[in-house]
Amino acid sequence: IIKELLDPDGMTTPVYINTNVIQYNTKQVAKADVPKSYEDLTQPKWKGKLCLEDSDFEWFVGLQSFLGKEKALALFKRIAANQPAVRNGHGLVSDLVAAGECPIAINNYGNQVARAQKKGAPTDFVAINPVVTIVAPVVVSKNAPHPNAGKLYANWITSKEGQEFIVKNGGRIPVRVDVDPDPPKLTKGLKLHVASRMEGKELKEVQALYRQIWQGR
C-alpha cells in the first residue's frame, strides 16, 4: 500500500482514494485556456462558467493546509466572485461539464472524469500538485459479530486481486503500488496530499464557512 495513505494510528486500512482535480469540457475550453492553477480560475472570463459540488469539505480544508488558511480563503473568494453554480453530487457535476452546461468544475474526483471519458464525453482534468486526496478505508469494528470474516474481507479488498477488482468493476483508484488505476494518469506523477478526517464541531464550522464563501449563506 502507498505509504502516504496509511493511517498513522493503524485504526483503518485504505481501500481506494478520490483525487481532487479540476475538470473541464474539451470542446468549450481551448487548450491555451486550460487552467494550470487554481489562480487561473479567478480570471473574469470564467464568470458564470464554473461549477462546484456542494460538499467538497476535505478539498476545501486540504488546500488551506498547504497554502495557508488566509491565502487559501482569499483565493476561494476570488474564484467565488466568478459566481460558480453549486450542485449536489460529483456525478452530477461531471455530467454538467460533459454536457457543456458548465465548462469547468473547480473541483471533482478524478475517477468521475475518467468514467465520463470512457463513455466518450468531451472532458478531461488537470491535477494541481499537491493533489488533495481522500482515503476511503475499511474498518473492522471492535464489537463486530463476525470479526474474522471482517478481517478476511479487509485482507482481500486490499490484496492485489481485490484492488484489481475495484478498478475493473468500480472504476476506483487503488491504493497498492503494484496496481495501476484505469487510466494510469489518474495518479501518475501526482504528489498526494491526504485530507484530514473531520467530525463534530470542526466539521460544522468548515461546512458553514464553505457555504458562506461558495453559496453566500
C-alpha positions in Angstrom: 0.0 0.0 0.0 1.2 3.5 -0.8 2.8 4.6 2.4 1.4 8.1 2.4 -2.1 6.7 2.6 -1.6 4.6 5.7 -3.4 5.6 8.9 -0.6 6.7 11.3 -2.7 5.3 14.2 -3.3 2.0 12.5 -7.0 2.1 13.1 -8.1 1.9 9.5 -6.8 0.3 6.2 -7.0 2.2 2.9 -9.2 0.7 0.2 -9.3 3.3 -2.5 -8.8 7.0 -2.9 -10.5 10.0 -4.5 -8.2 12.6 -6.1 -9.5 16.2 -6.3 -8.9 17.7 -9.7 -10.1 20.5 -12.0 -12.5 19.1 -14.6 -13.2 20.8 -17.9 -15.1 20.4 -21.2 -12.5 19.9 -24.0 -14.8 21.4 -26.6 -15.6 24.5 -24.7 -12.2 25.2 -23.2 -9.4 25.8 -25.7 -6.0 24.1 -25.0 -4.4 27.5 -24.4 -7.1 28.3 -21.8 -7.0 25.1 -19.8 -6.3 26.2 -16.2 -2.8 25.4 -14.9 -3.5 26.6 -11.4 -6.5 27.5 -9.1 -5.4 31.1 -9.6 -6.3 30.8 -13.3 -10.0 30.3 -12.2 -10.1 33.8 -10.8 -9.9 35.3 -14.3 -13.0 37.3 -15.3 -13.5 35.3 -18.5 -14.7 32.4 -16.4 -17.6 34.3 -14.8 -20.7 32.2 -14.9 -18.8 29.3 -16.4 -17.8 27.5 -13.3 -19.4 24.9 -11.1 -18.7 23.1 -7.8 -20.0 20.3 -5.7 -21.8 21.4 -2.6 -19.9 19.3 0.0 -16.2 19.2 -1.0 -15.2 20.0 2.5 -12.0 17.8 2.5 -10.7 19.6 -0.6 -11.6 22.9 0.9 -9.6 22.2 4.1 -6.8 20.3 2.3 -5.9 23.4 0.2 -5.9 25.5 3.3 -3.5 23.1 5.0 -0.7 23.6 2.4 -1.5 27.1 1.0 -2.1 28.5 4.5 -5.7 29.3 5.6 -5.5 33.1 4.9 -4.1 32.7 1.4 -6.5 29.8 0.6 -9.6 31.6 1.7 -8.6 34.7 -0.2 -8.2 32.5 -3.3 -11.6 30.9 -2.8 -13.2 34.3 -2.5 -11.6 35.5 -5.8 -12.9 32.4 -7.5 -16.3 32.7 -5.9 -16.5 36.2 -7.5 -17.0 34.4 -10.8 -20.3 33.1 -9.5 -19.9 29.3 -9.8 -23.0 27.1 -9.9 -23.1 24.9 -6.8 -24.7 21.5 -7.3 -25.1 18.3 -5.3 -23.2 15.2 -6.3 -19.9 14.6 -8.0 -21.5 12.5 -10.7 -23.9 15.4 -11.5 -21.1 17.9 -11.6 -19.2 15.6 -14.0 -22.4 15.2 -16.2 -22.9 19.0 -16.3 -19.3 19.5 -17.5 -19.6 16.7 -20.1 -22.8 18.1 -21.4 -21.3 21.6 -21.7 -23.7 23.2 -19.2 -20.6 24.1 -17.1 -17.3 24.4 -19.0 -15.1 24.0 -15.8 -15.7 22.3 -12.5 -13.5 23.9 -9.9 -13.2 20.5 -8.2 -14.3 17.0 -8.9 -13.0 13.5 -8.4 -10.5 12.2 -10.9 -12.3 8.8 -11.3 -15.6 10.6 -12.1 -13.8 12.3 -15.0 -12.4 9.0 -16.2 -15.8 7.4 -16.2 -17.2 10.2 -18.3 -14.3 9.8 -20.7 -14.9 6.1 -21.1 -18.4 7.0 -22.3 -17.0 9.3 -24.9 -17.7 12.5 -23.2 -15.6 15.6 -24.2 -13.9 16.1 -20.8 -10.6 15.9 -19.2 -8.9 17.0 -15.9 -6.0 19.0 -14.5 -4.4 17.8 -11.3 -2.7 20.6 -9.3 0.1 19.2 -7.2 0.0 18.5 -4.3 -3.4 16.9 -5.0 -5.8 16.8 -2.1 -6.6 13.1 -1.7 -9.4 11.5 0.2 -8.8 8.0 1.6 -11.7 5.6 1.7 -10.8 3.0 4.4 -12.1 -0.3 5.7 -12.5 -0.8 9.5 -13.3 -3.9 11.5 -15.5 -2.9 14.4 -14.3 -3.8 17.9 -17.6 -5.5 18.7 -18.3 -6.9 15.2 -20.5 -10.1 15.3 -18.1 -11.9 12.9 -14.7 -10.2 13.3 -12.8 -12.9 11.4 -15.0 -12.5 8.4 -14.4 -8.8 8.5 -10.6 -9.3 8.7 -10.8 -11.7 5.7 -12.7 -9.2 3.7 -10.2 -6.4 4.6 -7.3 -8.6 3.6 -8.9 -9.5 0.3 -10.0 -6.0 -0.7 -6.5 -4.7 -0.1 -4.8 -7.6 -1.9 -3.6 -7.3 -5.5 -6.6 -9.3 -6.6 -9.1 -7.2 -4.6 -7.6 -3.9 -5.8 -7.7 -5.1 -9.5 -11.3 -6.0 -8.9 -12.3 -2.5 -7.7 -10.5 -0.9 -10.6 -12.2 -3.1 -13.2 -15.7 -3.2 -11.6 -15.9 0.0 -9.7 -13.7 2.4 -11.6 -11.9 3.1 -8.3 -8.4 4.4 -7.8 -6.4 1.7 -6.0 -4.1 2.1 -3.0 -1.5 -0.5 -3.9 1.8 0.4 -5.6 1.6 -2.7 -7.8 -1.9 -2.0 -9.2 -2.5 0.9 -11.7 -5.7 2.9 -11.9 -7.5 3.0 -15.3 -6.2 5.2 -16.9 -2.8 5.3 -15.2 -2.7 9.1 -15.4 -5.2 9.3 -12.5 -2.2 9.0 -10.2 0.9 9.1 -12.4 3.2 11.9 -11.4 0.9 13.2 -8.7 2.0 14.2 -5.3 -0.8 13.0 -3.0 -1.8 15.2 0.0 -4.1 13.2 2.3 -7.0 15.1 3.6 -7.6 15.0 7.3 -10.7 13.5 8.7 -13.2 15.9 10.3 -16.1 15.4 12.7 -18.2 17.2 15.2 -17.7 20.9 15.8 -14.8 21.2 13.4 -16.8 19.7 10.5 -19.8 22.0 11.3 -17.5 25.1 11.3 -16.0 24.0 7.9 -19.4 23.4 6.4 -20.6 26.9 7.5 -17.5 28.6 6.0 -17.7 26.6 2.8 -21.4 27.6 2.3 -20.7 31.2 3.2 -18.0 31.5 0.5 -19.5 29.5 -2.3 -23.2 30.0 -1.7 -23.3 33.3 0.1 -25.1 32.0 3.1 
